[in-house]
Amino acid sequence: MALFLPPEMFPPIFANLKLVDLVRVSHVCSYWRSICLNAPSLWSDFDAAGCRRPFLEAIIARSKSMPLHLEANHDELYTADVDADELPHAQSESVTEDYFMTTFLPPLMVRMKSLFLSNFNRTMDMILAQPAPMLLALVLRSVNGHLCDGAIRGRDAPAFPNLKSLALDNITFCGAFTLGHFLLLYHRLRSAPVQDPPVGRT
């Protein structure tokens, strides 16, 4: 009977599925696959954990121009563990920190509505330089991450002009750049919970 339901009835139902289950549903039959692939909103809210590089790129293609809600933890990115003779193929599928933060994420920032990043310790401050006019919520968590003013020095306006919610967990500020300086950039903030780094951190 489900086969004869109008296609517009399915996306609100499928929207409750986790990404892995949505992929499974999209392979149940050609009718459901067509519905999934023609509903960009289904692919606009996802966690990058365990996703191979080609799949991440496919998700973005399927989301078309929809606003994005993305969560990513460096420790959960897909990395292939293979023999040397399989290295070229593995590299094409692995999602490294550099690939994610310098290649994958930057062109998506103009569509980003909420972004949750964890443990991108070495590249955390790169996010500050990417214009994200739609970004409303930003969460940065780290065990050893830092934010410096180099990415925002000389800017006439903040990269996130509409940011309303900011959460920082264990983030260190470099040199003379302080939390106060950072918060002054975002005048629309309504919520800014901050978890300080442990005492003794440098």
C-alpha positions, 0 to 999 in steps of 0.5 A, a space after each residue: 500500500 505504501 507504494 501508492 502514497 503520494 511522494 510528498 508524504 514520505 520526506 517528513 517521515 524519512 526526516 526522522 531517520 539517521 543518515 545510515 538508515 536514510 541510505 538504507 531506505 533509499 535502496 529499498 526500491 526505485 520509488 523510494 530512492 527517487 523520493 529520497 534523491 529528490 528531497 534535498 532537505 533529507 540530506 541537509 542535516 547530517 553527522 560526518 562521522 564515518 562517512 567516506 569522502 565520496 559519500 560526503 560529496 554525494 550528500 552535499 550534491 543531494 542537498 542542492 542549495 538547502 541550508 546546512 546543519 553539520 556535525 563533525 568530530 575529528 576523532 570520528 572522521 573516516 580514515 582507511 587502515 590499509 596495506 601500502 598497495 591500496 594506499 592511492 584508493 584509501 587516500 581518495 576515500 579517507 577524510 583527513 583534518 586538512 581535507 575537511 577543514 580546508 577543502 570540504 567545509 569552506 565552500 559550504 559555509 555560505 549555506 551553513 545554518 548550524 555547525 558543531 565541530 569537535 577536536 579539530 585542534 590544529 585547524 580550529 581557527 580556520 573556521 573564523 575566516 570563512 564567511 557564513 551569512 546564514 550561520 545561527 549556531 556554532 559549537 566548538 569543542 576541543 581537548 587542545 584547540 585554540 583560536 587566534 586573531 590572525 583569521 579575523 584581523 583586518 576584517 571590516 565585518 564578522 564572518 558570521 554576522 547573524 550568529 545568535 548562539 555560540 558555545 565554546 568548550 575547552 578552547 584556548 585563546 592565543 596571545 592578546 586575543 581573548 574571549 572578550 575580543 571574540 564576543 565583541 565581534 558578534 552583536 546578535 548573540 543571545 546565548 554564549 555558554 563557555 567551558 573554560 580549559 582546565 587550570 594549567 593549560 597554556 
